[in-house]
Amino acid sequence: DTEVTQTPKHLVMGMTNKKSLKCEQHMGHRAMYWYKQKAKKPPELMFVYSYEKLSINESVPSRFSPECPNSSLLNLHLHALQPEDSALYLCASSQVWAGGNNEQFFGPGTRLTVL
Amino acid sequence: AQTVTQSQPEMSVQEAETVTLSCTYDTSESDYYLFWYKQPPSRQMILVIRQEAYKQQNATENRFSVNFQKAAKSFSLKISDSQLGDAAMYFCAYRSLLGGNKLVFGAGTILRVKS
């Protein structure tokens, strides 16, 4: 199984709502990533978890709150978002964070619209 | 810091023809990985091909091959016998061997395939 799954596929939320994005992988990977991608742009790294611990936070606003409850699951909690946060949110995973021939496997993404 | 440049925002190719996508990068490191990722309109990003900088031999995956010129810091992707399913955004990416598994992406090239 080389699949990263993400739910929901689409999400529309108001600026006062609280919602969560979910990402799951069953490849035994110990590194998981959140990316934000605007239309026709490359993905921008937001967070990296390594062995369930937050390793990288790319200066992401606190209205985005990541969580890694176990080695297979990654959440992104959203609160008080702005319309400019509307984007495709991609999750990825790799065997480990550092070293080796370490392919990142990407999920299909969640299309987020903030009204 | 490393940078990746894709100078072709859009390319078109006729079905069954060959197309080459350009990528240049800037780094002071001698060992690193380079990747080409494909992101079709369905959004899922998949790895097309990877190249380890210490390997002089150009990587090949079926109809996809690269021309890796280390001294020139060039990493182009050649797609032979283009198919309609090759239509996608293609991202060139760099990964250092130092630190973690952070990818530096180029701006992307939209490839259109004409039937």
Interface residues (C-beta under 8 A of the other chain):
Chain A: A31 K40 K41 P42 P43 L45 V48 S50 S55 I56 L88 L90 A92 S94 V96 W97 A98 N101 N102 E103 Q104 F106 G107 P108 G109
Chain B: Y33 S42 R43 Q44 M45 I46 L47 R50 E52 M89 F91 R95 G99 G100 N101 K102 L103 F105 G106 A107 G108 I110
